[in-house]
Structure formats: C-alpha cells, structure tokens
Amino acid sequence: MRAIEAGILICTECHELNRQETDSEEQTCTRCGAMVHPRRPNSILRTWALLLTAAILYIPANVLPIMTVSSLGQGDPSTIMSGVIQLVQHGMFPIAAVVFVASILVPTFKLVGIALLLFSVQRHQPLSARQRIIMYRFIEFIGRWSMLDIFVIAILVAVVNFGRLASIEANLGAVAFASVVILTMLAAVTFDPRLIWDNTESDDDHE
Amino acid sequence: MPDPVDAPGLSELPLDDLVACHECDLLMRKPKLALGEKAQCPRCGYELYAHRHNVVERSLALVIAALLLYVPANFLPIMQLNLLGQSSEDTVWSGVQGLFDTGMEGVAVVVFLCSMGIPLLKLICQLLVLLSIRWDIGRSYGLLLYRIYHHLRDWGMLEVYLMGVLVAIVKLADMASITVGLGLVCFISLLLVQVWLEVVMSPHQIWQALSGEDIHAGD
C-alpha cells in the first residue's frame, strides 16, 4: 500500500509523515515546516524543461574549446574530446579513461537516461520499476563527477602561469559544459522518484 | 526488515507507528531498531533510517575537526610546479582567482561554490544544528538550518575536486617537475572527515532530536 492511498504525505525534507488535509491547498510539514505535496508539483514538466536546456547546451559544450594552452606565444585551443585524445597520445590510458568517462560518457548517459526515465514514467513503458530505480540512483550518484573537467581547468589555470613561457586560459566551452552539468543535476533533483512506482502496482514489484 | 502491510486498518494506525519510504512511497509498520541497526525499504532497498549511538557527541567532534582542517586545505599549496627555474603554487583558492582573472567569472563562481563555499556552509549548518540540540536553544532555527543543509548536500564536491587534482598532476607530470604540498594532505583529511561525518550523523535521529519528539534520540 502506498502512503498516498492512505491519505498520508511524506515530507520531502525531513521524511516526517503528515495526514493529508483535504480542505487546504498548501500544507506544511508539522515537524520542519517545509511544504508537503503528495508528489512534487509539475515534476515531469520541470524535469523535461531542464533536460532540454541541457541538451541544447550540450552541443557548444562539446564543439567549443574549453581551454587554450599557450606556450612561447603559440596558442593551442582544445575541446573536451581533443583533451582525451591528447592524453591517449601521451600514453596515459588510465587517466584518459577517467576523463573520457567523466566528461563524455556520463553527461551523454545522463541526458539519455533521464529522458528514458521520463518517457517510461509517462508511457508506463519500456522499463520495469526495478530497472528504473537502479537507473535513477545511478544518475543521481554519478552526476557530480562530470564536474571533474571544470576542476582540472581551474587547477591548470592557476598552476601553469609563467607569462609568455607557458600559460593556460579557460574558454567559452567550459561555461557551456558547467551549465550542462548543473542543469542535469537539477533535473535529477526535480524528478520525483515516487512516480516510478506509481503506475507499477503489479505483483513482481512487491517482493 | 519492516513488513509492508496491506491491511485496510493500516491508514487508521497512529502516524508514530508508521513509516513510509521516501523514494517509493511504500507504507509500512515502523520497526523498532536496536543500536547500530538500520531499516531498509523491502520494495526498493532505500535506507529508511539507522539507529546509532552518541550521534551528537561524535558528530560534534568530527565537525570541529573538519572546520579546523578547512582553512589549511583551501589556502595551503596543493602542489608546486617548477618550469625552467620558475616556480608557481596552486591552492584551491588560487584556482578560483585564476579563472576569475581570465574573464571566466561564471565558471569561477561555480568552482568556488562546489569546492569551497558549499562545503563550508554545510559544515557550519551541521555545527549549529548540533549545538542547538546539545544546548537546547533555538530549535526552530536548527530545523531551518538542517533543511538548508539537506538542500546543499549534493552540491559540495570535494571528492570530485580531489580527482581533478590527480588528473592535473598526471597531465603536468611530463611537462614540468611537481612537488606535492601540505595543502593536499589537509584536503584529503578534510574529505575523509566529512565522509565519516555523513555516515555518523544519522538524519532520522537528528530530526527527532531537533523537534523534541525524543529527547534521547541523539544520545
């Protein structure tokens, strides 16, 4: 039995149970004072909006250079992918793999994964609740790791600072990339995981 | 494991005897936990709550340790780079400054928040919440601060920053000679203390102690 069917609302912030008040539209948690809703309002719509914005910014994030390495007056702009290729050419495979996973695989997987979650919640297809919750938790856990490249740029900009001899500066691609990471993290926050279980009241979903 | 009940009488039970899963909305009878035990949702596996002992004292010790480490971790050099007789130092703070000075204000703000601002705010919120429980003052502010803490939680990214340091070291290794600084040791310690703190400070017990439902919840 779901709490919503028993007329009980869970506070999203402190997890206290509250009896649903039928007469009032806006109800606050009896313990912590946060607004309580049966489900987060407009969860699917908001998540779609954030996701689409992130998808649009995903293009400049990958096409524009994220930083320029200049040494002896010569500038060498690099994009996310060319940074990975450079690492491979220098034979640093483990680090190249980490950067590839964090900056290319994870953002792509997040965009596709959240879209798939939203789609399967709306259409009751094509994933089982168990697959969906595993996907949701994975997306929630992995999202922050995409910030890796942004931090690397910050460190490089500070440490490689020898004037004309060698210096590194950040470019517009970094702004777009940081925005993609933040927007997809927000999308994971606005998505209400309880929706995953709402339309799957079949027997195999209860153990 | 708590048992999910489909009995029609379930919704009439007093709320104190019930627990609902935050992630899948399954309603259950609340299990009584002994010290050191935790309850998981039988349907989706989410950890409902845990019961640990001495939560407030142990968390306070860890918060204070983390706050002491915070300043050296962010302002002592993480690494030094030597290139043809010139040397430069890197601290977490100088990374933010470097981005800001090259016209990337937006990215600089994001890096500042994720690596310095939000981790500090989180620690301050936790400290004030624990003090408010311990000294029994300002409970309503404590509740508000603890709500803020839960919103900030995902946005402190110390462990990702540490990974960034490692990637930067490997990238620079064949270009110049690198010396690792004391700041890195402090930064790693700060990260470890903070992870430990998140394990010890069980939210369920803190909420109960803050709201005064159970005076001994934090013991």
HADDOCK unambig.tbl for C-alpha pairs under 7 A between the chains (distance, minus, plus):
assign (segid A and resid 1 and name CA) (segid B and resid 5 and name CA) 6.94 0.50 0.50
assign (segid A and resid 1 and name CA) (segid B and resid 6 and name CA) 5.58 0.50 0.50
assign (segid A and resid 1 and name CA) (segid B and resid 26 and name CA) 5.98 0.50 0.50
assign (segid A and resid 1 and name CA) (segid B and resid 27 and name CA) 5.81 0.50 0.50
assign (segid A and resid 2 and name CA) (segid B and resid 25 and name CA) 5.31 0.50 0.50
assign (segid A and resid 2 and name CA) (segid B and resid 26 and name CA) 4.52 0.50 0.50
assign (segid A and resid 2 and name CA) (segid B and resid 27 and name CA) 5.28 0.50 0.50
assign (segid A and resid 3 and name CA) (segid B and resid 20 and name CA) 6.33 0.50 0.50
assign (segid A and resid 3 and name CA) (segid B and resid 25 and name CA) 5.55 0.50 0.50
assign (segid A and resid 3 and name CA) (segid B and resid 26 and name CA) 5.95 0.50 0.50
assign (segid A and resid 3 and name CA) (segid B and resid 27 and name CA) 4.96 0.50 0.50
assign (segid A and resid 6 and name CA) (segid B and resid 11 and name CA) 4.92 0.50 0.50
assign (segid A and resid 10 and name CA) (segid B and resid 22 and name CA) 6.85 0.50 0.50
assign (segid A and resid 13 and name CA) (segid B and resid 147 and name CA) 6.42 0.50 0.50
assign (segid A and resid 14 and name CA) (segid B and resid 207 and name CA) 6.72 0.50 0.50
assign (segid A and resid 15 and name CA) (segid B and resid 22 and name CA) 6.51 0.50 0.50
assign (segid A and resid 17 and name CA) (segid B and resid 15 and name CA) 6.55 0.50 0.50
assign (segid A and resid 31 and name CA) (segid B and resid 211 and name CA) 6.37 0.50 0.50
assign (segid A and resid 32 and name CA) (segid B and resid 143 and name CA) 5.83 0.50 0.50
assign (segid A and resid 95 and name CA) (segid B and resid 167 and name CA) 6.47 0.50 0.50
assign (segid A and resid 145 and name CA) (segid B and resid 160 and name CA) 5.79 0.50 0.50
assign (segid A and resid 148 and name CA) (segid B and resid 160 and name CA) 5.82 0.50 0.50
assign (segid A and resid 148 and name CA) (segid B and resid 161 and name CA) 6.63 0.50 0.50
assign (segid A and resid 148 and name CA) (segid B and resid 163 and name CA) 6.96 0.50 0.50
assign (segid A and resid 148 and name CA) (segid B and resid 164 and name CA) 5.40 0.50 0.50
assign (segid A and resid 149 and name CA) (segid B and resid 164 and name CA) 6.99 0.50 0.50
assign (segid A and resid 151 and name CA) (segid B and resid 111 and name CA) 6.72 0.50 0.50
assign (segid A and resid 151 and name CA) (segid B and resid 161 and name CA) 5.93 0.50 0.50
assign (segid A and resid 151 and name CA) (segid B and resid 164 and name CA) 5.51 0.50 0.50
assign (segid A and resid 152 and name CA) (segid B and resid 164 and name CA) 4.80 0.50 0.50
assign (segid A and resid 152 and name CA) (segid B and resid 165 and name CA) 6.61 0.50 0.50
assign (segid A and resid 152 and name CA) (segid B and resid 167 and name CA) 6.81 0.50 0.50
assign (segid A and resid 152 and name CA) (segid B and resid 168 and name CA) 5.69 0.50 0.50
assign (segid A and resid 154 and name CA) (segid B and resid 95 and name CA) 4.81 0.50 0.50
assign (segid A and resid 154 and name CA) (segid B and resid 96 and name CA) 6.47 0.50 0.50
assign (segid A and resid 154 and name CA) (segid B and resid 99 and name CA) 6.22 0.50 0.50
assign (segid A and resid 155 and name CA) (segid B and resid 90 and name CA) 6.91 0.50 0.50
assign (segid A and resid 155 and name CA) (segid B and resid 95 and name CA) 5.13 0.50 0.50
assign (segid A and resid 155 and name CA) (segid B and resid 168 and name CA) 6.87 0.50 0.50
assign (segid A and resid 156 and name CA) (segid B and resid 168 and name CA) 6.58 0.50 0.50
assign (segid A and resid 157 and name CA) (segid B and resid 95 and name CA) 6.61 0.50 0.50
assign (segid A and resid 157 and name CA) (segid B and resid 98 and name CA) 5.90 0.50 0.50
assign (segid A and resid 157 and name CA) (segid B and resid 99 and name CA) 6.66 0.50 0.50
assign (segid A and resid 158 and name CA) (segid B and resid 90 and name CA) 5.91 0.50 0.50
assign (segid A and resid 158 and name CA) (segid B and resid 94 and name CA) 5.86 0.50 0.50
assign (segid A and resid 158 and name CA) (segid B and resid 95 and name CA) 4.73 0.50 0.50
assign (segid A and resid 158 and name CA) (segid B and resid 98 and name CA) 5.07 0.50 0.50
assign (segid A and resid 159 and name CA) (segid B and resid 81 and name CA) 6.84 0.50 0.50
assign (segid A and resid 159 and name CA) (segid B and resid 88 and name CA) 5.93 0.50 0.50
assign (segid A and resid 159 and name CA) (segid B and resid 89 and name CA) 5.90 0.50 0.50
assign (segid A and resid 159 and name CA) (segid B and resid 90 and name CA) 5.18 0.50 0.50
assign (segid A and resid 169 and name CA) (segid B and resid 102 and name CA) 6.58 0.50 0.50
assign (segid A and resid 170 and name CA) (segid B and resid 104 and name CA) 6.87 0.50 0.50
assign (segid A and resid 175 and name CA) (segid B and resid 106 and name CA) 6.98 0.50 0.50
assign (segid A and resid 175 and name CA) (segid B and resid 107 and name CA) 5.92 0.50 0.50
assign (segid A and resid 193 and name CA) (segid B and resid 23 and name CA) 5.57 0.50 0.50
assign (segid A and resid 193 and name CA) (segid B and resid 24 and name CA) 6.52 0.50 0.50
assign (segid A and resid 194 and name CA) (segid B and resid 23 and name CA) 5.42 0.50 0.50
assign (segid A and resid 194 and name CA) (segid B and resid 24 and name CA) 4.41 0.50 0.50
assign (segid A and resid 194 and name CA) (segid B and resid 25 and name CA) 5.97 0.50 0.50
assign (segid A and resid 197 and name CA) (segid B and resid 24 and name CA) 5.88 0.50 0.50
assign (segid A and resid 205 and name CA) (segid B and resid 43 and name CA) 6.91 0.50 0.50
assign (segid A and resid 206 and name CA) (segid B and resid 43 and name CA) 5.63 0.50 0.50
assign (segid A and resid 207 and name CA) (segid B and resid 42 and name CA) 6.97 0.50 0.50
assign (segid A and resid 207 and name CA) (segid B and resid 43 and name CA) 6.20 0.50 0.50
